[in-house]
Amino acid sequence: MRRPLFYLSAGEPSGDLHAAGLIRELKARFPDARFVGFGGPEMEKAGCRLEVDLTESPVMWFLQALVKIPFFARCLKRAREFFRREKPDILILIDYPGFNFRLAKIAREEGIRVCFFVPPQIWAWAQGRVEKMRRDIDFTISPLPFEQKWLASRGVETVAIPHPFFEEIKSQPFDLDFMRGLAGEEAAALTRPAPSYGPCPLPPNPVLTLLPGSRRSEIAANLPEMARAAACAARSVPGLRPVVAAFKEEFVPLISKILRRESLDFPVYVGKTRELIALGACALAVSGSVSIELLALAKPAVVYYRVGAFPLWFSRFFRRVRFISLVNLLAADACGESIFYPTRRAPARPSEKERSLALYPEFLTGRDLSAEAARPLIEWLAEPEKLARRRTELARLRDRVSAGGSPFKLAADAIIARLE
């Protein structure tokens, strides 16, 4: 067998992290392998030669994609030239559907195998794209039980793995010095997952962790109302300490500006998301992959996502699932409930049944619902037995969906088996 050549493509920070874990596992099997592609700093640190860093300016919404069409066209042209010249053994795609589906089509035309490792969530918003999946993708490696069933039932070859975030949380050490600075010597105990949690008094100054997103546009849209919700909770819970997790240093000026505008002085910490999740009694987070990080530590949270009134109305015509949080979808599926709406149009507001199934109260909104978002936080903080009960429910779900072995080893096994 020639020296293996793996071409990868990830466009989001979470995909960059997942791809890096897979690269390390494949490199352990093939020490002389080459890794090339589109991605971010984590992939580069793991040993991938980046053609372009796609994670520097992730795309959200239609207009942003239109503006970047010339950039993506140049990337696709560059990839086609590489495929013709070097003939990679396989193209490994990680989410990022708008770009990666086009890249998959090029690879198919050039006779290169294609794998989706952590595929895009087309079951939620673009179910018709399963035709592209069948046509251009040889197989997928899926971390979500309901996604595995959905893809397999539509003729897409699917390999099941636990979600990579669970292994990434376990494998990366916590900054205990930082944590002790906020929580004293009890900090180390907060990093150890438990199968269940009993009620215990809150510390004198409990932490509320705000997770406003990994994109500038998310922070600008969500943090003002998240900060108001946190301030509302702090007025009701004596000693409560809201803190803000900044994904990158470059986001700190924007976060500080928003907090000043709201007349709030919450501390902001960069690159300490996992530590702040562990330290928090509970959290207030945007919708996204961070919910899996919260689940990994069985951390109660409220999910908040602010969009414009028109995008919210328009989304009802193509949104197919009952929840915006992956954790709530996993919880519904674990209970034997369908994750999909029975009609083609999403209702204007969640039903009582959906509220009862949701482990994370969630707010997808086109208006300020900060006061409503604060209520479950206040309830948990005022009644530790309810907080403990929710943590136990989350721990049970986590243990159920994270079982099955190392996602990176299982993914590498599947890829290697199809190269031989």
C-alpha angles and dihedrals in degrees: 000000000000121000102291118248118200121188115199135185127195126157105180130066091243091050090048089055094047092047091051091056091051092047091054091051094048090046089055088057096040109027092180096048121125123228121197134162151081119320143096146279096295092056090047091051089050091057106271120139104226119221090188134351102239094176095069092082112015115196124240126176131006101280093053089053092051092054091053098047094107091050093050091045090057090049092051092048090051091050093050091052090050092048092053093045102041106020100213116219091235142354112227114198125194115200113288094118104185092061101026097054089057091047090051091054091053092049091050090051089051093050097250124143115246130207129181109213105192095000124217116273096251090151087070103050115356110035092162089070089076085087089063089047092055093044103044107021122076094198142339131225107212129192098191121079095213091047091052091054093044095051095043091051088056096052100263114136105237134187115202122224135161114259112281091227091072092059093040090055091050096045100049116076120233120239095246094178090059091046093049088053089062102030109020124225093334089072096093092057090057092065095059115090116223129199092234140005130221124208113272133166116273116247114261092260108030119194124236110199119214116202107186098174145268097266129072092230091053092052093048092050100041112027098071093059094036088054090050090051090050091049089050090052091047091055089056099040114056113228096011111157115205112200130183125224113214115200094205136017090239090065095059097085091052092047092047091049092052092048092049090050088054090046091241130132103197112161116252123212126192123217094359100105096129093045092050091047089053093047096048122096083212138339145230110215143170118245114271144079091319086081088070089053088052091049091050088063094036089239118168111231146168115228117217128181123174120199134162119279093247096048089048092052092044093049090063089073096058105021106105105176131080097229138037094211120082089214092058091048090051091048093050092048091048088055091053092253123138113250091210131085112247090229131054092242121066114232120250092246136013120270125239088254091057092048090053093050095048114099087185113048104228137200121195100178147165094200139045109289096160094126091051091047090053094057099076090044091053091046093053093045093047094047111041092186090064090048091051092047091053091048090053091050090050092047091053092050091046093051090049098050097037096055121104108071138281111337091210094051091047091047092048090049091053093048095047092047089058094048095056 
